Amino acid sequence: YCFLIGLIIMVNYKEKIEYETLTKDIETLSNEKNELEALLSGGEETDVVKLTAASTRIGELISILDEKELRWLELDEIMQEAVYIFCMKKISILFQEWRFFL
C-alpha cells in the first residue's frame, strides 16, 4: 500500500526535475565517453590530433561525470528517504484504520 506518488509530496519539484535531468545527462555523457574510449582502444584511428582531442575530452567527461554522479547520489538518497517517509505515513494511516475493525 505504498505509492511512489509520495515523491511529489516529499521532494520539491526542482529536485525531482534535477534528478531526472541528471539521469539523462549521465547516460548521454557515459555513452560519449564509451565511444571515445572505443576510438582510442580500437587502433583504427591514426590521426594524432583526433586521438589527443579524444583523450582530452575523456578527461573532461570523467570530471563532469564525477560531479553529476555525486549530485545524483545525493538526490537519489533524498528520493529514497521520501519514499520511505511516505510509505511509513501510509502504514500508519492503515494501522489507524485497522484498529477500528479490531
MARZAMAR-242538 format. One record per residue (C-alpha): residue number from 1; z, x, y. Coordinates in Angstrom, 2 decimals, padded with zeros to 5 digits. Layout:
MARZAMAR-242538
rec resi:NUM; z:Z; x:X; y:Y
...
END
This chain:
MARZAMAR-242538
rec resi:1; z:000.00; x:000.00; y:000.00
rec resi:2; z:-000.84; x:002.88; y:002.27
rec resi:3; z:-003.82; x:002.87; y:004.63
rec resi:4; z:-005.49; x:005.74; y:006.47
rec resi:5; z:-005.69; x:003.48; y:009.49
rec resi:6; z:-002.28; x:004.97; y:010.26
rec resi:7; z:-004.13; x:007.95; y:011.70
rec resi:8; z:-005.26; x:005.77; y:014.56
rec resi:9; z:-001.70; x:004.74; y:015.27
rec resi:10; z:-000.03; x:008.15; y:014.96
rec resi:11; z:-002.74; x:010.54; y:016.15
rec resi:12; z:-004.21; x:010.24; y:019.58
rec resi:13; z:-007.92; x:009.65; y:019.93
rec resi:14; z:-008.60; x:013.07; y:021.44
rec resi:15; z:-007.06; x:014.86; y:018.44
rec resi:16; z:-008.96; x:012.67; y:016.00
rec resi:17; z:-012.30; x:013.42; y:017.71
rec resi:18; z:-011.47; x:017.13; y:017.94
rec resi:19; z:-010.64; x:017.18; y:014.21
rec resi:20; z:-013.95; x:015.54; y:013.31
rec resi:21; z:-015.90; x:017.82; y:015.66
rec resi:22; z:-014.23; x:020.95; y:014.30
rec resi:23; z:-015.02; x:019.87; y:010.74
rec resi:24; z:-018.72; x:019.63; y:011.59
rec resi:25; z:-018.72; x:022.84; y:013.66
rec resi:26; z:-017.04; x:024.83; y:010.89
rec resi:27; z:-019.61; x:023.65; y:008.37
rec resi:28; z:-022.52; x:024.49; y:010.68
rec resi:29; z:-021.17; x:027.93; y:011.58
rec resi:30; z:-020.35; x:028.72; y:007.94
rec resi:31; z:-023.89; x:027.84; y:006.93
rec resi:32; z:-025.30; x:030.10; y:009.66
rec resi:33; z:-023.00; x:032.94; y:008.54
rec resi:34; z:-024.06; x:032.49; y:004.91
rec resi:35; z:-027.74; x:032.60; y:005.86
rec resi:36; z:-027.24; x:035.79; y:007.86
rec resi:37; z:-025.27; x:037.38; y:005.02
rec resi:38; z:-028.09; x:036.49; y:002.64
rec resi:39; z:-030.56; x:038.11; y:005.04
rec resi:40; z:-028.52; x:041.30; y:005.13
rec resi:41; z:-027.92; x:041.48; y:001.40
rec resi:42; z:-031.39; x:040.36; y:000.35
rec resi:43; z:-033.08; x:043.67; y:001.07
rec resi:44; z:-036.31; x:041.96; y:002.12
rec resi:45; z:-035.81; x:042.39; y:005.89
rec resi:46; z:-036.56; x:045.90; y:007.11
rec resi:47; z:-036.60; x:045.40; y:010.88
rec resi:48; z:-033.58; x:047.33; y:012.14
rec resi:49; z:-033.36; x:045.24; y:015.32
rec resi:50; z:-033.16; x:041.99; y:013.33
rec resi:51; z:-030.63; x:043.46; y:010.91
rec resi:52; z:-028.47; x:044.74; y:013.76
rec resi:53; z:-028.64; x:041.37; y:015.52
rec resi:54; z:-027.70; x:039.58; y:012.31
rec resi:55; z:-024.78; x:041.92; y:011.75
rec resi:56; z:-023.55; x:041.42; y:015.31
rec resi:57; z:-023.88; x:037.66; y:015.01
rec resi:58; z:-021.90; x:037.65; y:011.77
rec resi:59; z:-019.07; x:039.41; y:013.59
rec resi:60; z:-019.19; x:036.78; y:016.34
rec resi:61; z:-019.26; x:033.97; y:013.79
rec resi:62; z:-016.23; x:035.35; y:011.95
rec resi:63; z:-014.27; x:035.39; y:015.19
rec resi:64; z:-015.38; x:031.88; y:016.17
rec resi:65; z:-014.69; x:030.53; y:012.69
rec resi:66; z:-011.21; x:032.07; y:012.63
rec resi:67; z:-010.35; x:030.34; y:015.89
rec resi:68; z:-011.82; x:026.99; y:014.88
rec resi:69; z:-010.29; x:027.07; y:011.40
rec resi:70; z:-006.85; x:027.81; y:012.82
rec resi:71; z:-007.08; x:024.83; y:015.15
rec resi:72; z:-008.46; x:022.68; y:012.32
rec resi:73; z:-005.46; x:023.60; y:010.16
rec resi:74; z:-003.10; x:022.61; y:012.99
rec resi:75; z:-004.83; x:019.27; y:013.39
rec resi:76; z:-005.02; x:018.74; y:009.63
rec resi:77; z:-001.25; x:019.17; y:009.43
rec resi:78; z:-000.83; x:016.58; y:012.19
rec resi:79; z:-003.18; x:014.23; y:010.34
rec resi:80; z:-001.30; x:014.64; y:007.05
rec resi:81; z:002.02; x:014.05; y:008.78
rec resi:82; z:000.61; x:010.96; y:010.49
rec resi:83; z:-000.48; x:009.52; y:007.15
rec resi:84; z:002.91; x:010.31; y:005.63
rec resi:85; z:004.80; x:008.66; y:008.51
rec resi:86; z:002.56; x:005.63; y:008.38
rec resi:87; z:002.99; x:005.32; y:004.61
rec resi:88; z:006.75; x:005.61; y:004.92
rec resi:89; z:006.76; x:002.83; y:007.52
rec resi:90; z:004.66; x:000.63; y:005.24
rec resi:91; z:007.01; x:001.32; y:002.32
rec resi:92; z:009.99; x:000.47; y:004.49
rec resi:93; z:008.37; x:-002.82; y:005.53
rec resi:94; z:007.57; x:-003.65; y:001.91
rec resi:95; z:011.10; x:-002.88; y:000.84
rec resi:96; z:012.45; x:-005.22; y:003.52
rec resi:97; z:010.07; x:-007.94; y:002.33
rec resi:98; z:011.03; x:-007.45; y:-001.32
rec resi:99; z:014.75; x:-007.73; y:-000.52
rec resi:100; z:014.22; x:-011.39; y:000.34
rec resi:101; z:012.89; x:-012.04; y:-003.17
rec resi:102; z:015.82; x:-010.39; y:-004.95
END
